[in-house]
Amino acid sequence: MKLQGPAVVFAALLPALFLNSPSIQAQPLKVDFSGYRAKSGVTIQQNGAQLRATWPMVKGEYGVLALDLTPNAPLITELGTAPSARGNSTPILRNVNPNTILTVGTRDLTAPAGWVAFFDDPPKRPYQSYLATLSKQSVRVESQGQHSTIIIDGLTAGPFSGDWRFTLYPGTRLVHAQAVISTQRDASAILYDTGLSSPTPSWSSVAYMDNQDKWQRTGNSDAATPVAVRYRSIMAQSGGGTVAVFPPPHAYFYPLDFADNFKFAWQGRGFRELINEPGFGIRQPLEGDRRHVPWVNAPPGTVQKLGVFYLLSRGNAQQALGDVRRYTRDDHFPKLDGYHTFSSHYHVEHTLDFAAQQKAQNTTGVPRGLEEPGFVKTLKARGVDIMHLAEFHVGWTPEMRAKRLEWLKAMHDECARLSNDQFLLLPGEEPNEHLGGHWLSFFPKPVYWTLTREPEQPFVEQVAGYGTVYHVGNPTDVWNLMKAEHGLMWTAHPRIKGSIGQPDGYKDSDFFKSEQFLGGAWKAMPSDLSKPQLGTRVLDLEDDMANWGLRKYILGEVDVFKINLDSELYAHMNVNYLKLKQIPRFSDGWQSVLDALHNGQFFVTTGEVLIPDFSIGGKESGQTLRITGTGTPVQANLQWTFPLNFAEIVSGDGTRVYRQRIDLSDTRAFDKRTLKATADLSNRRWARFEVWDMAGNGAFTQPVWLEK
């Protein structure tokens, strides 16, 4: 046993990762190939106790995964490369164990949020950590489209059980390794660490790029330690090449307020005192940012897929990391003709920092160190064209009330100073007053307003130094302000956090039904690794609002606090691609940005999947189509990095939601396609489109509205 955090942690301290029951006969298992199809492009053969898989990675280079099916032996005999499917291989790593440490805590289901939790803290309650063990009970191979999966039954981790899977994708250097587990235990919240280890390491060094962009290397005898890495990747290098280990870029990371780099990789011997042998891999910090740390939902009966990728390269660590970076386009949202990227909901509190530093440095100018703040540099590096702030999210204080107009002016001035022809920084707030729950404000120009209105105070007045100033004290005032200044508002993190029960609670209000209320914002929370897509909480809200008969839209939000140059921001990001001809100049106002949102002329993405063009019956998102028959054409131009999983045409009739799934398992990595389908929308009022890849990344459009 081992004391950890606030609880006694049960540690299955085993001499090897995969131990086997004495009742298992010491003879190779017969592999079930009934679900295997050679046309998947993966060649898999059994030779006694060894199961060998090869697949084409690039022209003239094949990946090799060899497994040992006998008890007690390391599961992976070889990770390597070969010149052909049956050619002699060059090993990169030999005799390695895939490993998973599962930490199991509890979700507080007595709280109103239940499973839809953010303000919950499993690490403050008893939890246990388990080293997964595999008894190699049975093995089968299944193929789907352009990939095949090897499934080894007999995996257990505390109250969870299931199997270990390796999925191979022709055209990639990837081995997708997953511990696939479930439990009947209620109220489980989980985290997992994973990686590769060996009693006799065949790699010469472990390498990674640290979060200062410097390369670091270490040997095999060091005591295990967490390390901060770029691109969420850590690599082992040998004479045969390099194996990089990295997680699904977004799905792996549970939501937090801060996007700091919390050392998401590990290397060395004795990791968490559970993996005794040398190894390397990825990890999740149990304590997070020490604020609200919700972990990952694991409801009873759900099948949780705890995944990681191994990337095989004949090159060195730098070359391997270059291949990893392609999957997230260097953690960058690429340019698309006719679009500009818009990212919303940032509590960086630059205005308050600016004022505090002016006072500390006794200056009325730009304080030293804030000439170009780190958050601006970081957003530019991620490919964001337009950034929408959510300032003054620090609580309602007398000082905030007294200095509100002064600080609004400072925010407007700083947004103007930090904007240029390539980057537009826009003022915004999360006021959280008057409407119920949390919401964001967005205006097409600088607007001065207060969040209180005294009994005899006018709604609008002229104030020296600020011009027109509005005072709002109730929902009607807020709505009148938005109408007067052509603004938009929407529910921040709907149905979770401070918006539990919203916008449902005010869906019949005049302000919500109005054109000034856009809808809600999407983020991948809560986390649940049993689902093949992210953020179903808000996707369901989009469908509900459309079935309510309201033309509302969902934009992507990031909702994080301080951002530094070494932040792990991309993992928590999404972005909106707005149909805009150009980035507006701050001095001219940015009505075109609000118009694109108001008209639904955008799609939301985590970055790996893009939808440059989409139409239903020739109509784009936000437009109205008159339905004349039972077969309506749906067309979407898609671009992606990871192989795709599926697309869905989602529609509704005012009561029910319908999903037409399109299998995309025939896709390969780094490709594009014009997808064409036909849907029966004859009795529907709206329809939208979403697409997801094998790593859980995705993109979705706004609805097309349907009429007869």
JOVEN-V317067 format. One record per residue. RES is the residue in one small letter. SS is DSSP state (~ for helix, > for strand, _ for the rest). PHI is phi in radians with two decimals (* if undefined). Layout:
res,ss,phi
RES,SS,PHI
RES,SS,PHI
This chain:
res,ss,phi
m,_,*
k,>,-2.54
l,>,-1.36
q,>,-2.56
g,_,1.05
p,_,-1.55
a,>,-2.33
v,>,-1.38
v,>,-1.77
f,_,-1.34
a,_,-2.00
a,_,-1.35
l,_,-1.34
l,_,-1.99
p,_,-1.22
a,_,-2.51
l,_,-1.21
f,_,-1.99
l,_,-1.68
n,_,-2.21
s,_,-1.11
p,_,-1.05
s,_,-1.31
i,_,-1.33
q,_,-1.22
a,_,-1.41
q,_,-2.46
p,_,-1.10
l,_,-1.34
k,_,-1.52
v,_,-1.39
d,>,-1.51
f,>,-1.74
s,>,-1.10
g,>,-1.68
y,_,-1.52
r,_,-2.30
a,~,-1.08
k,~,-1.19
s,~,-1.15
g,_,1.67
v,>,-1.83
t,>,-1.70
i,>,-2.27
q,>,-2.43
q,>,-1.84
n,>,-2.33
g,_,1.14
a,_,-1.47
q,>,-1.86
l,>,-1.98
r,>,-2.04
a,>,-2.11
t,>,-2.31
w,>,-2.69
p,>,-1.24
m,>,-1.71
v,>,-2.40
k,_,-1.02
g,_,1.35
e,>,-2.50
y,>,-2.00
g,>,-1.51
v,>,-2.26
l,>,-2.22
a,>,-2.03
l,>,-2.03
d,>,-1.81
l,_,-1.66
t,_,-1.49
p,_,-1.12
n,_,1.26
a,_,-1.43
p,_,-0.92
l,_,-1.14
i,>,-1.67
t,>,-1.28
e,>,-2.72
l,>,-2.04
g,>,-2.81
t,>,-2.31
a,>,-2.62
p,_,-1.36
s,_,-2.70
a,_,-1.06
r,_,-2.05
g,_,-1.38
n,_,-1.15
s,>,-1.67
t,>,-1.95
p,>,-1.16
i,>,-1.76
l,>,-2.21
r,>,-2.14
n,>,0.86
v,>,-2.04
n,>,-1.84
p,>,-1.28
n,>,-2.41
t,>,-2.41
i,>,-1.83
l,>,-1.82
t,>,-1.81
v,>,-2.05
g,>,-2.05
t,>,-2.22
r,_,-1.61
d,_,-1.41
l,_,-1.42
t,_,-1.41
a,_,-1.28
p,_,-0.99
a,_,-1.22
g,_,1.04
w,_,-1.26
v,_,-1.52
a,_,-1.93
f,_,-2.14
f,_,-1.38
d,_,-2.48
d,>,-2.40
p,~,-0.93
p,~,-1.17
k,~,-1.57
r,_,-2.08
p,_,-1.00
y,_,-2.53
q,>,-2.32
s,>,-2.02
y,>,-2.26
l,>,-1.53
a,_,-1.10
t,>,-2.17
l,>,-2.17
s,>,-1.70
k,>,0.86
q,>,-1.37
s,>,-2.74
v,>,-2.38
r,>,-2.47
v,>,-2.13
e,>,-2.24
s,>,-2.06
q,>,-2.57
g,_,0.96
q,_,-1.75
h,>,-2.76
s,>,-2.33
t,>,-2.22
i,>,-1.70
i,>,-2.09
i,>,-2.05
d,>,-1.38
g,>,1.90
l,>,-1.62
t,>,-2.34
a,>,-2.62
g,_,1.05
p,_,-1.37
f,>,-1.79
s,>,-2.61
g,>,2.94
d,>,-2.56
w,>,-1.91
r,>,-2.28
f,>,-2.15
t,>,-1.92
l,>,-2.07
y,>,-2.06
p,_,-0.96
g,_,1.55
t,_,-2.24
r,_,-1.66
l,>,-1.69
v,>,-1.97
h,>,-1.65
a,>,-1.74
q,>,-2.45
a,>,-1.59
v,>,-1.86
i,>,-2.41
s,>,-2.65
t,_,-2.62
q,_,-1.72
r,_,-1.18
d,_,-1.47
a,_,1.10
s,>,-1.51
a,>,-2.10
i,>,-2.28
l,>,-2.46
y,>,-2.50
d,>,-1.96
t,>,-2.69
g,>,2.87
l,>,-2.23
s,>,-2.53
s,>,-2.70
p,_,-1.18
t,_,-2.31
p,_,-0.98
s,_,-1.72
w,_,-1.63
s,_,-1.55
s,>,-2.78
v,>,-1.89
a,>,-2.28
y,>,-2.84
m,>,-1.60
d,_,-1.37
n,_,-1.41
q,_,-1.89
d,_,1.16
k,_,-1.93
w,>,-1.42
q,>,-2.18
r,>,-2.36
t,>,-2.56
g,_,-1.53
n,_,-1.81
s,_,-1.73
d,_,-1.15
a,>,-1.17
a,_,-1.05
t,>,-2.63
p,>,-1.25
v,>,-2.37
a,_,-1.51
v,_,-2.29
r,~,-1.49
y,~,1.02
r,~,1.02
s,>,-2.25
i,>,-2.42
m,>,-2.32
a,>,-1.95
q,>,-2.05
s,>,-2.34
g,_,-1.13
g,_,-1.58
g,>,2.47
t,>,-2.40
v,>,-2.00
a,>,-1.73
v,>,-2.02
f,>,-2.66
p,_,-1.59
p,_,-0.93
p,_,-1.13
h,_,-2.09
a,_,-1.10
y,_,-1.19
f,_,-1.78
y,_,-1.27
p,_,-1.23
l,_,-2.42
d,_,-1.28
f,_,-1.98
a,_,-1.74
d,_,-1.20
n,_,-1.49
f,_,-1.62
k,_,1.01
f,_,-1.53
a,>,-2.29
w,>,-2.48
q,>,-2.74
g,>,2.04
r,>,-1.71
g,>,1.45
f,>,-1.04
r,_,0.92
e,_,1.00
l,_,-2.09
i,>,-1.80
n,>,-1.25
e,>,-1.53
p,>,-1.10
g,>,-2.93
f,>,-2.80
g,>,3.01
i,>,-2.03
r,_,-2.55
q,_,-2.12
p,_,-1.27
l,_,-1.10
e,_,-1.58
g,_,0.94
d,_,-1.65
r,_,1.10
r,_,-1.93
h,_,-1.80
v,>,-2.26
p,_,-1.37
w,_,1.05
v,>,-2.12
n,>,-1.19
a,>,-2.44
p,_,-1.05
p,_,-1.04
g,_,1.51
t,_,-1.37
v,_,-1.74
q,>,-1.51
k,>,-1.93
l,>,-1.66
g,>,-1.84
v,>,-2.71
f,>,-1.98
y,>,-1.89
l,>,-1.92
l,>,-1.76
s,>,-2.47
r,_,-1.35
g,_,-1.54
n,_,-1.51
a,~,-1.10
q,~,-1.09
q,~,-1.20
a,~,-1.11
l,~,-1.12
g,~,-1.03
d,~,-1.19
v,~,-1.07
r,~,-1.11
r,~,-1.06
y,_,-1.22
t,_,-2.03
r,_,0.88
d,_,1.06
d,_,0.96
h,_,-2.39
f,_,-1.52
p,_,-1.30
k,_,-1.25
l,_,-2.28
d,_,-1.00
g,_,1.49
y,>,-2.20
h,>,-2.37
t,>,-1.50
f,>,-2.27
s,>,-2.22
s,>,-2.20
h,>,1.34
y,>,-2.19
h,_,-1.65
v,_,-1.35
e,_,0.91
h,~,-1.11
t,~,-1.07
l,~,-1.21
d,~,-1.09
f,~,-1.04
a,~,-1.13
a,~,-1.13
q,~,-1.26
q,~,-1.03
k,~,-1.17
a,~,-1.14
q,~,-1.65
n,_,0.93
t,_,-2.42
t,_,-1.80
g,_,-1.70
v,_,-1.35
p,_,-1.12
r,_,-1.06
g,_,1.65
l,_,-1.99
e,_,-1.00
e,_,-2.37
p,_,-1.04
g,~,-1.01
f,~,-1.17
v,~,-1.19
k,~,-1.04
t,~,-1.15
l,~,-1.14
k,~,-1.08
a,~,-1.13
r,_,-1.42
g,_,1.59
v,_,-1.48
d,_,-1.56
i,>,-2.32
m,>,-2.04
h,>,-1.92
l,>,-1.38
a,_,-2.40
e,>,-1.33
f,_,1.06
h,_,-1.75
v,_,-2.13
g,_,1.74
w,_,-1.55
t,_,-2.13
p,~,-0.99
e,~,-1.12
m,~,-1.06
r,~,-1.17
a,~,-1.21
k,_,-1.84
r,~,-0.99
l,~,-1.13
e,~,-1.05
w,~,-1.32
l,~,-1.07
k,~,-1.10
a,~,-1.09
m,~,-1.10
h,~,-1.07
d,~,-1.11
e,~,-1.19
c,~,-1.08
a,~,-1.12
r,~,-1.12
l,~,-1.54
s,_,-1.64
n,_,-2.65
d,_,-1.20
q,_,-1.84
f,_,-2.55
l,>,-2.11
l,>,-1.75
l,>,-2.04
p,_,-1.20
g,_,-3.02
e,>,-2.44
e,_,-1.97
p,_,-1.16
n,_,1.03
e,_,-2.18
h,_,1.40
l,_,-1.54
g,_,1.85
g,_,1.23
h,_,-1.83
w,>,-2.64
l,>,-1.97
s,>,-1.92
f,>,-2.65
f,_,-2.07
p,_,-1.48
k,_,-2.84
p,_,-1.07
v,_,-2.29
y,>,-1.84
w,>,-2.75
t,>,-1.99
l,_,-1.66
t,_,-2.29
r,_,-2.53
e,_,-1.22
p,_,-0.93
e,_,-1.74
q,_,-1.46
p,_,-1.24
f,_,-1.14
v,>,-2.44
e,>,-2.67
q,>,-1.71
v,>,-2.16
a,_,-1.02
g,_,1.56
y,_,-2.22
g,>,1.39
t,>,-1.23
v,>,-2.24
y,>,-1.81
h,>,-2.16
v,_,-2.08
g,_,-2.32
n,_,-2.83
p,~,-1.03
t,~,-1.15
d,~,-1.06
v,~,-1.05
w,~,-1.09
n,~,-1.13
l,~,-1.07
m,~,-1.08
k,~,-1.17
a,~,-1.16
e,~,-1.89
h,_,1.00
g,_,-1.58
l,>,-2.23
m,>,-2.47
w,>,-2.72
t,>,-1.27
a,_,-1.36
h,_,0.53
p,_,-1.06
r,_,1.14
i,_,-2.67
k,~,0.95
g,~,-1.37
s,~,-1.98
i,_,-0.96
g,_,1.49
q,_,-2.18
p,_,-1.49
d,~,-0.93
g,~,-1.17
y,~,-2.10
k,_,-1.14
d,_,-1.68
s,_,-1.33
d,~,-1.14
f,~,-1.16
f,~,-1.24
k,~,-1.26
s,_,-1.32
e,_,-1.21
q,_,-1.36
f,>,-1.76
l,>,-1.21
g,>,2.62
g,>,-2.55
a,>,-2.22
w,>,-1.85
k,_,-2.60
a,_,-1.36
m,_,-2.66
p,_,-1.24
s,>,-1.57
d,>,-2.62
l,_,-1.42
s,_,-1.50
k,_,-1.74
p,_,-1.42
q,_,-2.37
l,_,-1.83
g,_,1.13
t,~,-1.14
r,~,-0.91
v,~,-1.54
l,~,-1.09
d,~,-1.12
l,~,-1.12
e,~,-0.97
d,~,-1.15
d,~,-1.12
m,~,-1.07
a,~,-1.13
n,~,-1.26
w,_,-1.24
g,_,1.56
l,_,-1.89
r,_,-1.54
k,_,-2.00
y,>,-2.29
i,>,-2.08
l,>,-1.84
g,>,-1.38
e,>,-2.26
v,>,-1.83
d,>,0.95
v,>,-2.28
f,_,-1.71
k,_,-0.93
i,_,-2.23
n,_,-2.08
l,_,-1.13
d,_,-1.73
s,_,-1.18
e,_,-1.65
l,_,-1.36
y,~,-1.01
a,~,-1.04
h,~,-1.75
m,_,-1.67
n,_,-2.46
v,>,-2.59
n,>,-1.83
y,>,-1.64
l,>,-1.60
k,>,-1.31
l,_,-2.37
k,_,-1.27
q,_,-2.72
i,_,-1.34
p,_,-1.13
r,_,-1.47
f,~,-0.96
s,~,-1.15
d,~,-1.59
g,_,1.47
w,_,-2.33
q,~,-1.02
s,~,-1.09
v,~,-1.17
l,~,-1.15
d,~,-1.12
a,~,-1.08
l,~,-1.17
h,~,-1.05
n,_,-1.61
g,_,1.20
q,_,-1.62
f,>,-2.88
f,>,-2.26
v,>,-1.97
t,>,-2.63
t,_,-1.40
g,_,2.05
e,_,-1.41
v,>,-2.03
l,>,-2.16
i,>,-2.23
p,>,-1.07
d,>,-2.42
f,>,-2.68
s,>,-2.71
i,>,-2.16
g,_,1.02
g,_,1.50
k,>,-1.78
e,_,-1.60
s,_,-0.93
g,_,1.51
q,_,-1.60
t,>,-1.99
l,>,-2.04
r,>,-1.57
i,_,-1.44
t,_,-2.08
g,_,-2.65
t,_,-1.68
g,_,-2.05
t,>,-1.88
p,>,-1.29
v,>,-2.12
q,>,-2.38
a,>,-2.52
n,>,-1.54
l,>,-2.09
q,>,-2.32
w,>,-2.74
t,_,-1.92
f,_,-1.12
p,_,-0.97
l,>,-1.37
n,>,-1.84
f,>,-2.80
a,>,-2.14
e,>,-2.40
i,>,-1.66
v,>,-1.84
s,>,-2.53
g,>,-2.59
d,_,-1.95
g,_,1.75
t,_,-2.28
r,_,-1.77
v,>,-1.98
y,>,-2.08
r,>,-2.26
q,>,-1.90
r,>,-1.54
i,>,-2.06
d,>,-1.22
l,_,-2.10
s,_,-1.23
d,_,-1.48
t,_,-1.47
r,_,-1.97
a,_,-1.19
f,_,0.93
d,>,-2.50
k,>,-2.59
r,>,-2.80
t,>,-1.67
l,>,-1.50
k,>,-2.18
a,>,-2.56
t,>,-2.18
a,>,-2.25
d,_,-1.51
l,_,-2.00
s,_,-1.11
n,_,-2.02
r,_,-1.87
r,_,-1.86
w,>,-2.84
a,>,-2.73
r,>,-2.46
f,>,-2.46
e,>,-2.48
v,>,-2.55
w,>,-2.36
d,>,-1.77
m,_,-1.22
a,_,-1.75
g,_,1.52
n,_,-1.39
g,>,-2.90
a,>,-2.62
f,>,-2.57
t,>,-1.70
q,_,-1.57
p,_,-1.19
v,>,-1.70
w,>,-1.60
l,>,-2.01
e,>,-2.35
k,_,-1.63
